Amino acid sequence: MTIRFIVAAATLLLLVSCGPDRQADTASEQTAAPVDLAAQAMEIAKNSIIIDTHIDVPYRLYDEWEDVSEATEGGDFDYPRAIAGGLNAPFMSIYTPAGLEEEGRSKERAEELIDLVKRIVNESPDQFAIALSAADVEEQFGQGLISLPMGMENGSPIEGDLANVRHFFDRGIRYITLAHGLSNHISDSSYDDNKQWGGLSDFGVEVVKEMNRVGIMVDISHVSDEAFRDVMEVTAAPAIASHSSARHFTPGWERNIADDMIVRLAENGGVVMINYGSAFLTQAANEYGNARRDAFAAYLEESGAEESDETEAAFRTEYEKTHGPFPYATLDETLDHFDHVVKLTSVEHVGIGTDYDGVGDSLPIGLKDVSSYPNLVEGLLRRGYSEDDIRKILGQNLLRVWREVEAVAASM
């Protein structure tokens, strides 16, 4: 009884000494509402520089113009959705199909697409601005403008003339993806069985050096593994993978970047920008997409049907009846790629390169257009990333690389 009395008295004394304020604090702690991660994610997205290094708006608008300063029915990007998602620095992809090199029309196409981006800005100067430097992005962010830096997807427009590297820099290009679907005069392609150079061509080596000299980021997305290794040996500045994901999740697929390459790119100071195409994110989507593509090619050959978007859409509808729906990646499966790069290197070496308007209808659930960056941020918060680290992923990592590339150019 004595012991019970002592304990009770001690408890009463503690409550009295704490006072009503401490008792209220304790009660408040017990009833505190859970953190609203969705609201926190929206706040981060709205107040951060979000850089997406690969959006194919120019090619989308090439055949049929849409005013992306207003809401559009099609595509993954327009101004209202970008504002809703917090996107303020989407790199406009100046994409030239590989087949144009043989026709001698790569440079012509690139010029047309650059003019198209400038048309977007000229027609809506209160909404968009061309960004030519990391400082431009920060300044335009402060002005409430969406920056439109440009990256050239496929080095074919160089057309064998080293002076064209400077020419495209002067036109606003700030990264060049050295190759695309076929090996070109600069580099072997990851998609092409014809590895004619065993990496970079001799001219390609000079192109990389010239890109360093003028201040254009070297992009290793799409190139072969051997070409990647050549770039790492040649470049004096950090390189990027503008829209690639981790090959760990799609074993054997050269288009994605392997673990040892991720580590090497990080040692170079570079950044892997994660692609949102479901085929880049999961083996199931990759295999399904390959099988469907092969089946469509066989159908065209057997039926003699003309290839078109309408024909392909009808074929896909029939294909799903016997093979099931396309297995879209999830937000969590997308986040796995960010985690993977961080675990191999650090949070300093990963960013966003969605490939919006470039991967068709294969985008992950919950990440279907440029309004969805807050969903990614919320997912990162749930996985324990700090706000500072999330801001690095959203844009600060790419800005760091861009500044380092500018510094190398200034020193040369």
Secondary structure, 3 states (H helix, E strand, C coil): CHHHHHHHHHHHHHHHHHHHHHHHHHHHHHHCCCCCHHHHHHHHHHCCCCEEEEECHHHHHHHCCCCCCCCCCCCCCCHHHHHHHCCCEEEEEEECCCCHHHHCCHHHHHHHHHHHHHHHHHHCCCCEECCCCHHHHHHHHHCCCEECCEEEECCHHHCCCCHHHHHHHHCCEEEEECCCCCCCCCECECCCCCCCCCCECHHHHHHHHHHHHHCCEEECCCECHHHHHHHHHHCCCCEEECCCCEHHHCCCCCCCECHHHHHHHHHCCCEEEECCCHHHHCHHHHHHHHHHHHHHHHHHHHHCCCCCHHHHHHHHHHHHHHHCCCCCCCHHHHHHHHHHHHHHCCHHHEEECCCECCCCCCCCCCCCCCCCHHHHHHHHHHCCCCHHHHHHHHHHHHHHHHHHHHHHHHHC
